[in-house]
Amino acid sequence: MSIDPATLEVVRNSFVSIAEEMGVSLVRTAYSPGVKERRDCSCSIYDCDGMMTAQAEHVPLHLGVMPQAVKERKYFSG
């Protein structure tokens, strides 16, 4: 499948925007002071193979382990 650069950029920016909105919603609805006050959270979007497609610019420390956790979850979910 071939995709032109303009379409790719539009889709990429859409995914990043979705991940950012996920983070805003998470912080707004959180009960944890760590998330609510320190914004100590991360949001990202993954494909069906567990590969990260987009991430929000929150605390990127969490994102290092998230792809492996998503892959492991896929295998255990049956």
mmCIF file as gemmi writes it, N, C-alpha and C atoms, coordinates in Angstrom:
data_model
loop_
_atom_site.group_PDB
_atom_site.id
_atom_site.type_symbol
_atom_site.label_atom_id
_atom_site.label_alt_id
_atom_site.label_comp_id
_atom_site.label_asym_id
_atom_site.label_entity_id
_atom_site.label_seq_id
_atom_site.pdbx_PDB_ins_code
_atom_site.Cartn_x
_atom_site.Cartn_y
_atom_site.Cartn_z
_atom_site.occupancy
_atom_site.B_iso_or_equiv
_atom_site.pdbx_formal_charge
_atom_site.auth_seq_id
_atom_site.auth_asym_id
_atom_site.pdbx_PDB_model_num
ATOM 1 N N . MET Axp A 1 ? 0.835 -1.168 0 1 0 ? 1 A 1
ATOM 2 C CA . MET Axp A 1 ? 0 0 0 1 0 ? 1 A 1
ATOM 3 C C . MET Axp A 1 ? 0.887 1.241 0 1 0 ? 1 A 1
ATOM 4 N N . SER Axp A 2 ? 0.588 2.167 -0.853 1 0 ? 2 A 1
ATOM 5 C CA . SER Axp A 2 ? 1.343 3.41 -0.944 1 0 ? 2 A 1
ATOM 6 C C . SER Axp A 2 ? 0.467 4.562 -0.463 1 0 ? 2 A 1
ATOM 7 N N . ILE Axp A 3 ? 1.07 5.456 0.285 1 0 ? 3 A 1
ATOM 8 C CA . ILE Axp A 3 ? 0.336 6.619 0.792 1 0 ? 3 A 1
ATOM 9 C C . ILE Axp A 3 ? 1.177 7.863 0.528 1 0 ? 3 A 1
ATOM 10 N N . ASP Axp A 4 ? 0.506 8.912 0.054 1 0 ? 4 A 1
ATOM 11 C CA . ASP Axp A 4 ? 1.263 10.125 -0.263 1 0 ? 4 A 1
ATOM 12 C C . ASP Axp A 4 ? 1.654 10.857 1.022 1 0 ? 4 A 1
ATOM 13 N N . PRO Axp A 5 ? 2.73 11.642 0.976 1 0 ? 5 A 1
ATOM 14 C CA . PRO Axp A 5 ? 3.249 12.321 2.17 1 0 ? 5 A 1
ATOM 15 C C . PRO Axp A 5 ? 2.241 13.251 2.853 1 0 ? 5 A 1
ATOM 16 N N . ALA Axp A 6 ? 1.413 13.926 2.086 1 0 ? 6 A 1
ATOM 17 C CA . ALA Axp A 6 ? 0.441 14.854 2.682 1 0 ? 6 A 1
ATOM 18 C C . ALA Axp A 6 ? -0.593 14.093 3.508 1 0 ? 6 A 1
ATOM 19 N N . THR Axp A 7 ? -1.101 13.003 2.979 1 0 ? 7 A 1
ATOM 20 C CA . THR Axp A 7 ? -2.083 12.184 3.705 1 0 ? 7 A 1
ATOM 21 C C . THR Axp A 7 ? -1.446 11.584 4.948 1 0 ? 7 A 1
ATOM 22 N N . LEU Axp A 8 ? -0.225 11.11 4.813 1 0 ? 8 A 1
ATOM 23 C CA . LEU Axp A 8 ? 0.485 10.539 5.958 1 0 ? 8 A 1
ATOM 24 C C . LEU Axp A 8 ? 0.62 11.563 7.083 1 0 ? 8 A 1
ATOM 25 N N . GLU Axp A 9 ? 0.965 12.798 6.748 1 0 ? 9 A 1
ATOM 26 C CA . GLU Axp A 9 ? 1.128 13.842 7.76 1 0 ? 9 A 1
ATOM 27 C C . GLU Axp A 9 ? -0.203 14.199 8.425 1 0 ? 9 A 1
ATOM 28 N N . VAL Axp A 10 ? -1.265 14.235 7.651 1 0 ? 10 A 1
ATOM 29 C CA . VAL Axp A 10 ? -2.594 14.519 8.213 1 0 ? 10 A 1
ATOM 30 C C . VAL Axp A 10 ? -2.998 13.417 9.195 1 0 ? 10 A 1
ATOM 31 N N . VAL Axp A 11 ? -2.794 12.165 8.818 1 0 ? 11 A 1
ATOM 32 C CA . VAL Axp A 11 ? -3.143 11.04 9.689 1 0 ? 11 A 1
ATOM 33 C C . VAL Axp A 11 ? -2.257 11.037 10.935 1 0 ? 11 A 1
ATOM 34 N N . ARG Axp A 12 ? -0.966 11.281 10.762 1 0 ? 12 A 1
ATOM 35 C CA . ARG Axp A 12 ? -0.049 11.308 11.907 1 0 ? 12 A 1
ATOM 36 C C . ARG Axp A 12 ? -0.456 12.388 12.906 1 0 ? 12 A 1
ATOM 37 N N . ASN Axp A 13 ? -0.733 13.585 12.413 1 0 ? 13 A 1
ATOM 38 C CA . ASN Axp A 13 ? -1.147 14.676 13.295 1 0 ? 13 A 1
ATOM 39 C C . ASN Axp A 13 ? -2.485 14.385 13.961 1 0 ? 13 A 1
ATOM 40 N N . SER Axp A 14 ? -3.361 13.695 13.28 1 0 ? 14 A 1
ATOM 41 C CA . SER Axp A 14 ? -4.637 13.307 13.887 1 0 ? 14 A 1
ATOM 42 C C . SER Axp A 14 ? -4.415 12.355 15.049 1 0 ? 14 A 1
ATOM 43 N N . PHE Axp A 15 ? -3.552 11.372 14.875 1 0 ? 15 A 1
ATOM 44 C CA . PHE Axp A 15 ? -3.264 10.427 15.95 1 0 ? 15 A 1
ATOM 45 C C . PHE Axp A 15 ? -2.609 11.118 17.142 1 0 ? 15 A 1
ATOM 46 N N . VAL Axp A 16 ? -1.679 12.024 16.888 1 0 ? 16 A 1
ATOM 47 C CA . VAL Axp A 16 ? -1.022 12.761 17.979 1 0 ? 16 A 1
ATOM 48 C C . VAL Axp A 16 ? -2.056 13.617 18.717 1 0 ? 16 A 1
ATOM 49 N N . SER Axp A 17 ? -2.95 14.253 17.987 1 0 ? 17 A 1
ATOM 50 C CA . SER Axp A 17 ? -3.993 15.069 18.595 1 0 ? 17 A 1
ATOM 51 C C . SER Axp A 17 ? -4.925 14.22 19.46 1 0 ? 17 A 1
ATOM 52 N N . ILE Axp A 18 ? -5.267 13.04 18.994 1 0 ? 18 A 1
ATOM 53 C CA . ILE Axp A 18 ? -6.112 12.126 19.772 1 0 ? 18 A 1
ATOM 54 C C . ILE Axp A 18 ? -5.406 11.73 21.065 1 0 ? 18 A 1
ATOM 55 N N . ALA Axp A 19 ? -4.12 11.408 20.986 1 0 ? 19 A 1
ATOM 56 C CA . ALA Axp A 19 ? -3.36 11.036 22.181 1 0 ? 19 A 1
ATOM 57 C C . ALA Axp A 19 ? -3.288 12.202 23.161 1 0 ? 19 A 1
ATOM 58 N N . GLU Axp A 20 ? -3.106 13.418 22.669 1 0 ? 20 A 1
ATOM 59 C CA . GLU Axp A 20 ? -3.086 14.598 23.54 1 0 ? 20 A 1
ATOM 60 C C . GLU Axp A 20 ? -4.436 14.787 24.229 1 0 ? 20 A 1
ATOM 61 N N . GLU Axp A 21 ? -5.527 14.616 23.492 1 0 ? 21 A 1
ATOM 62 C CA . GLU Axp A 21 ? -6.863 14.748 24.082 1 0 ? 21 A 1
ATOM 63 C C . GLU Axp A 21 ? -7.121 13.658 25.117 1 0 ? 21 A 1
ATOM 64 N N . MET Axp A 22 ? -6.579 12.465 24.88 1 0 ? 22 A 1
ATOM 65 C CA . MET Axp A 22 ? -6.688 11.401 25.878 1 0 ? 22 A 1
ATOM 66 C C . MET Axp A 22 ? -6.043 11.849 27.181 1 0 ? 22 A 1
ATOM 67 N N . GLY Axp A 23 ? -4.883 12.47 27.085 1 0 ? 23 A 1
ATOM 68 C CA . GLY Axp A 23 ? -4.175 12.951 28.263 1 0 ? 23 A 1
ATOM 69 C C . GLY Axp A 23 ? -4.943 14.036 28.991 1 0 ? 23 A 1
ATOM 70 N N . VAL Axp A 24 ? -5.53 14.956 28.246 1 0 ? 24 A 1
ATOM 71 C CA . VAL Axp A 24 ? -6.328 16.029 28.854 1 0 ? 24 A 1
ATOM 72 C C . VAL Axp A 24 ? -7.508 15.429 29.605 1 0 ? 24 A 1
ATOM 73 N N . SER Axp A 25 ? -8.184 14.464 29.004 1 0 ? 25 A 1
ATOM 74 C CA . SER Axp A 25 ? -9.322 13.813 29.657 1 0 ? 25 A 1
ATOM 75 C C . SER Axp A 25 ? -8.88 13.037 30.892 1 0 ? 25 A 1
ATOM 76 N N . LEU Axp A 26 ? -7.758 12.363 30.79 1 0 ? 26 A 1
ATOM 77 C CA . LEU Axp A 26 ? -7.243 11.6 31.924 1 0 ? 26 A 1
ATOM 78 C C . LEU Axp A 26 ? -6.948 12.52 33.106 1 0 ? 26 A 1
ATOM 79 N N . VAL Axp A 27 ? -6.268 13.62 32.877 1 0 ? 27 A 1
ATOM 80 C CA . VAL Axp A 27 ? -5.932 14.555 33.949 1 0 ? 27 A 1
ATOM 81 C C . VAL Axp A 27 ? -7.206 15.174 34.53 1 0 ? 27 A 1
ATOM 82 N N . ARG Axp A 28 ? -8.137 15.528 33.668 1 0 ? 28 A 1
ATOM 83 C CA . ARG Axp A 28 ? -9.364 16.185 34.123 1 0 ? 28 A 1
ATOM 84 C C . ARG Axp A 28 ? -10.229 15.262 34.99 1 0 ? 28 A 1
ATOM 85 N N . THR Axp A 29 ? -10.234 13.973 34.709 1 0 ? 29 A 1
ATOM 86 C CA . THR Axp A 29 ? -11.115 13.045 35.423 1 0 ? 29 A 1
ATOM 87 C C . THR Axp A 29 ? -10.409 12.23 36.491 1 0 ? 29 A 1
ATOM 88 N N . ALA Axp A 30 ? -9.119 12.425 36.673 1 0 ? 30 A 1
ATOM 89 C CA . ALA Axp A 30 ? -8.34 11.603 37.603 1 0 ? 30 A 1
ATOM 90 C C . ALA Axp A 30 ? -8.696 11.893 39.058 1 0 ? 30 A 1
ATOM 91 N N . TYR Axp A 31 ? -8.604 10.856 39.878 1 0 ? 31 A 1
ATOM 92 C CA . TYR Axp A 31 ? -8.736 10.993 41.327 1 0 ? 31 A 1
ATOM 93 C C . TYR Axp A 31 ? -7.355 11.05 41.984 1 0 ? 31 A 1
ATOM 94 N N . SER Axp A 32 ? -6.364 10.491 41.345 1 0 ? 32 A 1
ATOM 95 C CA . SER Axp A 32 ? -5.017 10.424 41.895 1 0 ? 32 A 1
ATOM 96 C C . SER Axp A 32 ? -4.342 11.797 41.863 1 0 ? 32 A 1
ATOM 97 N N . PRO Axp A 33 ? -3.779 12.234 42.998 1 0 ? 33 A 1
ATOM 98 C CA . PRO Axp A 33 ? -3.053 13.509 42.994 1 0 ? 33 A 1
ATOM 99 C C . PRO Axp A 33 ? -1.832 13.469 42.073 1 0 ? 33 A 1
ATOM 100 N N . GLY Axp A 34 ? -1.255 12.295 41.908 1 0 ? 34 A 1
ATOM 101 C CA . GLY Axp A 34 ? -0.099 12.181 41.021 1 0 ? 34 A 1
ATOM 102 C C . GLY Axp A 34 ? -0.45 12.532 39.591 1 0 ? 34 A 1
ATOM 103 N N . VAL Axp A 35 ? -1.626 12.132 39.176 1 0 ? 35 A 1
ATOM 104 C CA . VAL Axp A 35 ? -2.081 12.44 37.819 1 0 ? 35 A 1
ATOM 105 C C . VAL Axp A 35 ? -2.692 13.84 37.776 1 0 ? 35 A 1
ATOM 106 N N . LYS Axp A 36 ? -3.557 14.123 38.712 1 0 ? 36 A 1
ATOM 107 C CA . LYS Axp A 36 ? -4.307 15.378 38.701 1 0 ? 36 A 1
ATOM 108 C C . LYS Axp A 36 ? -3.417 16.604 38.901 1 0 ? 36 A 1
ATOM 109 N N . GLU Axp A 37 ? -2.497 16.538 39.86 1 0 ? 37 A 1
ATOM 110 C CA . GLU Axp A 37 ? -1.699 17.715 40.193 1 0 ? 37 A 1
ATOM 111 C C . GLU Axp A 37 ? -0.331 17.731 39.506 1 0 ? 37 A 1
ATOM 112 N N . ARG Axp A 38 ? 0.326 16.584 39.475 1 0 ? 38 A 1
ATOM 113 C CA . ARG Axp A 38 ? 1.667 16.545 38.879 1 0 ? 38 A 1
ATOM 114 C C . ARG Axp A 38 ? 1.648 16.146 37.412 1 0 ? 38 A 1
ATOM 115 N N . ARG Axp A 39 ? 0.479 15.735 36.922 1 0 ? 39 A 1
ATOM 116 C CA . ARG Axp A 39 ? 0.328 15.282 35.537 1 0 ? 39 A 1
ATOM 117 C C . ARG Axp A 39 ? 1.317 14.16 35.207 1 0 ? 39 A 1
ATOM 118 N N . ASP Axp A 40 ? 1.466 13.257 36.182 1 0 ? 40 A 1
ATOM 119 C CA . ASP Axp A 40 ? 2.377 12.126 36.045 1 0 ? 40 A 1
ATOM 120 C C . ASP Axp A 40 ? 1.641 10.981 35.351 1 0 ? 40 A 1
ATOM 121 N N . CYS Axp A 41 ? 1.508 11.109 34.037 1 0 ? 41 A 1
ATOM 122 C CA . CYS Axp A 41 ? 0.791 10.112 33.246 1 0 ? 41 A 1
ATOM 123 C C . CYS Axp A 41 ? 1.287 10.176 31.805 1 0 ? 41 A 1
ATOM 124 N N . SER Axp A 42 ? 0.933 9.162 31.051 1 0 ? 42 A 1
ATOM 125 C CA . SER Axp A 42 ? 1.291 9.116 29.634 1 0 ? 42 A 1
ATOM 126 C C . SER Axp A 42 ? 0.137 8.517 28.856 1 0 ? 42 A 1
ATOM 127 N N . CYS Axp A 43 ? -0.056 8.965 27.642 1 0 ? 43 A 1
ATOM 128 C CA . CYS Axp A 43 ? -1.082 8.423 26.76 1 0 ? 43 A 1
ATOM 129 C C . CYS Axp A 43 ? -0.459 8.171 25.393 1 0 ? 43 A 1
ATOM 130 N N . SER Axp A 44 ? -0.831 7.048 24.805 1 0 ? 44 A 1
ATOM 131 C CA . SER Axp A 44 ? -0.334 6.728 23.47 1 0 ? 44 A 1
ATOM 132 C C . SER Axp A 44 ? -1.323 5.82 22.764 1 0 ? 44 A 1
ATOM 133 N N . ILE Axp A 45 ? -1.158 5.707 21.46 1 0 ? 45 A 1
ATOM 134 C CA . ILE Axp A 45 ? -2.033 4.884 20.62 1 0 ? 45 A 1
ATOM 135 C C . ILE Axp A 45 ? -1.178 3.803 19.979 1 0 ? 45 A 1
ATOM 136 N N . TYR Axp A 46 ? -1.709 2.59 19.965 1 0 ? 46 A 1
ATOM 137 C CA . TYR Axp A 46 ? -0.993 1.428 19.428 1 0 ? 46 A 1
ATOM 138 C C . TYR Axp A 46 ? -1.792 0.759 18.325 1 0 ? 46 A 1
ATOM 139 N N . ASP Axp A 47 ? -1.08 0.103 17.416 1 0 ? 47 A 1
ATOM 140 C CA . ASP Axp A 47 ? -1.77 -0.664 16.383 1 0 ? 47 A 1
ATOM 141 C C . ASP Axp A 47 ? -2.093 -2.059 16.921 1 0 ? 47 A 1
ATOM 142 N N . CYS Axp A 48 ? -2.698 -2.887 16.104 1 0 ? 48 A 1
ATOM 143 C CA . CYS Axp A 48 ? -3.129 -4.213 16.558 1 0 ? 48 A 1
ATOM 144 C C . CYS Axp A 48 ? -1.954 -5.144 16.857 1 0 ? 48 A 1
ATOM 145 N N . ASP Axp A 49 ? -0.753 -4.807 16.424 1 0 ? 49 A 1
ATOM 146 C CA . ASP Axp A 49 ? 0.435 -5.61 16.722 1 0 ? 49 A 1
ATOM 147 C C . ASP Axp A 49 ? 1.187 -5.099 17.951 1 0 ? 49 A 1
ATOM 148 N N . GLY Axp A 50 ? 0.654 -4.082 18.612 1 0 ? 50 A 1
ATOM 149 C CA . GLY Axp A 50 ? 1.292 -3.542 19.798 1 0 ? 50 A 1
ATOM 150 C C . GLY Axp A 50 ? 2.384 -2.524 19.516 1 0 ? 50 A 1
ATOM 151 N N . MET Axp A 51 ? 2.457 -2.029 18.303 1 0 ? 51 A 1
ATOM 152 C CA . MET Axp A 51 ? 3.447 -1.011 17.95 1 0 ? 51 A 1
ATOM 153 C C . MET Axp A 51 ? 2.848 0.377 18.178 1 0 ? 51 A 1
ATOM 154 N N . MET Axp A 52 ? 3.626 1.256 18.831 1 0 ? 52 A 1
ATOM 155 C CA . MET Axp A 52 ? 3.142 2.601 19.108 1 0 ? 52 A 1
ATOM 156 C C . MET Axp A 52 ? 3.025 3.393 17.811 1 0 ? 52 A 1
ATOM 157 N N . THR Axp A 53 ? 1.865 4.031 17.628 1 0 ? 53 A 1
ATOM 158 C CA . THR Axp A 53 ? 1.664 4.856 16.44 1 0 ? 53 A 1
ATOM 159 C C . THR Axp A 53 ? 1.701 6.341 16.77 1 0 ? 53 A 1
ATOM 160 N N . ALA Axp A 54 ? 1.343 6.709 18.005 1 0 ? 54 A 1
ATOM 161 C CA . ALA Axp A 54 ? 1.378 8.119 18.415 1 0 ? 54 A 1
ATOM 162 C C . ALA Axp A 54 ? 1.464 8.198 19.929 1 0 ? 54 A 1
ATOM 163 N N . GLN Axp A 55 ? 2.065 9.268 20.427 1 0 ? 55 A 1
ATOM 164 C CA . GLN Axp A 55 ? 2.141 9.486 21.866 1 0 ? 55 A 1
ATOM 165 C C . GLN Axp A 55 ? 1.929 10.957 22.177 1 0 ? 55 A 1
ATOM 166 N N . ALA Axp A 56 ? 1.348 11.196 23.345 1 0 ? 56 A 1
ATOM 167 C CA . ALA Axp A 56 ? 1.172 12.573 23.804 1 0 ? 56 A 1
ATOM 168 C C . ALA Axp A 56 ? 2.44 13.014 24.515 1 0 ? 56 A 1
ATOM 169 N N . GLU Axp A 57 ? 2.644 14.292 24.591 1 0 ? 57 A 1
ATOM 170 C CA . GLU Axp A 57 ? 3.84 14.828 25.249 1 0 ? 57 A 1
ATOM 171 C C . GLU Axp A 57 ? 3.555 15.074 26.725 1 0 ? 57 A 1
ATOM 172 N N . HIS Axp A 58 ? 3.466 14 27.47 1 0 ? 58 A 1
ATOM 173 C CA . HIS Axp A 58 ? 3.275 14.11 28.914 1 0 ? 58 A 1
ATOM 174 C C . HIS Axp A 58 ? 4.574 13.68 29.582 1 0 ? 58 A 1
ATOM 175 N N . VAL Axp A 59 ? 4.559 12.592 30.313 1 0 ? 59 A 1
ATOM 176 C CA . VAL Axp A 59 ? 5.762 12.084 30.971 1 0 ? 59 A 1
ATOM 177 C C . VAL Axp A 59 ? 6.259 10.899 30.133 1 0 ? 59 A 1
ATOM 178 N N . PRO Axp A 60 ? 7.231 11.101 29.259 1 0 ? 60 A 1
ATOM 179 C CA . PRO Axp A 60 ? 7.652 10.047 28.342 1 0 ? 60 A 1
ATOM 180 C C . PRO Axp A 60 ? 8.352 8.87 29.021 1 0 ? 60 A 1
ATOM 181 N N . LEU Axp A 61 ? 8.677 9.001 30.291 1 0 ? 61 A 1
ATOM 182 C CA . LEU Axp A 61 ? 9.313 7.9 31.017 1 0 ? 61 A 1
ATOM 183 C C . LEU Axp A 61 ? 8.449 6.641 30.965 1 0 ? 61 A 1
ATOM 184 N N . HIS Axp A 62 ? 7.153 6.8 31.084 1 0 ? 62 A 1
ATOM 185 C CA . HIS Axp A 62 ? 6.242 5.655 31.061 1 0 ? 62 A 1
ATOM 186 C C . HIS Axp A 62 ? 6.22 4.969 29.698 1 0 ? 62 A 1
ATOM 187 N N . LEU Axp A 63 ? 6.428 5.712 28.658 1 0 ? 63 A 1
ATOM 188 C CA . LEU Axp A 63 ? 6.257 5.183 27.313 1 0 ? 63 A 1
ATOM 189 C C . LEU Axp A 63 ? 7.311 4.152 26.932 1 0 ? 63 A 1
ATOM 190 N N . GLY Axp A 64 ? 8.409 4.106 27.667 1 0 ? 64 A 1
ATOM 191 C CA . GLY Axp A 64 ? 9.439 3.117 27.373 1 0 ? 64 A 1
ATOM 192 C C . GLY Axp A 64 ? 8.976 1.697 27.636 1 0 ? 64 A 1
ATOM 193 N N . VAL Axp A 65 ? 8.119 1.508 28.618 1 0 ? 65 A 1
ATOM 194 C CA . VAL Axp A 65 ? 7.649 0.181 28.98 1 0 ? 65 A 1
ATOM 195 C C . VAL Axp A 65 ? 6.28 -0.135 28.373 1 0 ? 65 A 1
ATOM 196 N N . MET Axp A 66 ? 5.557 0.873 27.928 1 0 ? 66 A 1
ATOM 197 C CA . MET Axp A 66 ? 4.193 0.647 27.448 1 0 ? 66 A 1
ATOM 198 C C . MET Axp A 66 ? 4.103 -0.275 26.241 1 0 ? 66 A 1
ATOM 199 N N . PRO Axp A 67 ? 4.973 -0.181 25.228 1 0 ? 67 A 1
ATOM 200 C CA . PRO Axp A 67 ? 4.843 -1.106 24.094 1 0 ? 67 A 1
ATOM 201 C C . PRO Axp A 67 ? 4.945 -2.575 24.52 1 0 ? 67 A 1
ATOM 202 N N . GLN Axp A 68 ? 5.857 -2.883 25.433 1 0 ? 68 A 1
ATOM 203 C CA . GLN Axp A 68 ? 5.991 -4.261 25.889 1 0 ? 68 A 1
ATOM 204 C C . GLN Axp A 68 ? 4.756 -4.688 26.671 1 0 ? 68 A 1
ATOM 205 N N . ALA Axp A 69 ? 4.221 -3.802 27.485 1 0 ? 69 A 1
ATOM 206 C CA . ALA Axp A 69 ? 3.013 -4.12 28.249 1 0 ? 69 A 1
ATOM 207 C C . ALA Axp A 69 ? 1.832 -4.372 27.315 1 0 ? 69 A 1
ATOM 208 N N . VAL Axp A 70 ? 1.722 -3.591 26.257 1 0 ? 70 A 1
ATOM 209 C CA . VAL Axp A 70 ? 0.638 -3.783 25.295 1 0 ? 70 A 1
ATOM 210 C C . VAL Axp A 70 ? 0.8 -5.121 24.585 1 0 ? 70 A 1
ATOM 211 N N . LYS Axp A 71 ? 2.009 -5.458 24.204 1 0 ? 71 A 1
ATOM 212 C CA . LYS Axp A 71 ? 2.243 -6.746 23.531 1 0 ? 71 A 1
ATOM 213 C C . LYS Axp A 71 ? 1.915 -7.907 24.466 1 0 ? 71 A 1
ATOM 214 N N . GLU Axp A 72 ? 2.333 -7.816 25.722 1 0 ? 72 A 1
ATOM 215 C CA . GLU Axp A 72 ? 2.044 -8.878 26.69 1 0 ? 72 A 1
ATOM 216 C C . GLU Axp A 72 ? 0.547 -9.009 26.909 1 0 ? 72 A 1
ATOM 217 N N . ARG Axp A 73 ? -0.151 -7.901 26.994 1 0 ? 73 A 1
ATOM 218 C CA . ARG Axp A 73 ? -1.602 -7.916 27.198 1 0 ? 73 A 1
ATOM 219 C C . ARG Axp A 73 ? -2.284 -8.611 26.026 1 0 ? 73 A 1
ATOM 220 N N . LYS Axp A 74 ? -1.796 -8.384 24.819 1 0 ? 74 A 1
ATOM 221 C CA . LYS Axp A 74 ? -2.37 -9.004 23.631 1 0 ? 74 A 1
ATOM 222 C C . LYS Axp A 74 ? -2.296 -10.519 23.724 1 0 ? 74 A 1
ATOM 223 N N . TYR Axp A 75 ? -1.19 -11.035 24.211 1 0 ? 75 A 1
ATOM 224 C CA . TYR Axp A 75 ? -1.023 -12.485 24.302 1 0 ? 75 A 1
ATOM 225 C C . TYR Axp A 75 ? -1.864 -13.1 25.415 1 0 ? 75 A 1
ATOM 226 N N . PHE Axp A 76 ? -2.114 -12.358 26.486 1 0 ? 76 A 1
ATOM 227 C CA . PHE Axp A 76 ? -2.884 -12.896 27.602 1 0 ? 76 A 1
ATOM 228 C C . PHE Axp A 76 ? -4.38 -12.715 27.431 1 0 ? 76 A 1
ATOM 229 N N . SER Axp A 77 ? -4.808 -11.835 26.526 1 0 ? 77 A 1
ATOM 230 C CA . SER Axp A 77 ? -6.227 -11.564 26.388 1 0 ? 77 A 1
ATOM 231 C C . SER Axp A 77 ? -6.95 -12.635 25.554 1 0 ? 77 A 1
ATOM 232 N N . GLY Axp A 78 ? -6.186 -13.514 24.935 1 0 ? 78 A 1
ATOM 233 C CA . GLY Axp A 78 ? -6.775 -14.646 24.235 1 0 ? 78 A 1
ATOM 234 C C . GLY Axp A 78 ? -7.296 -14.285 22.917 1 0 ? 78 A 1
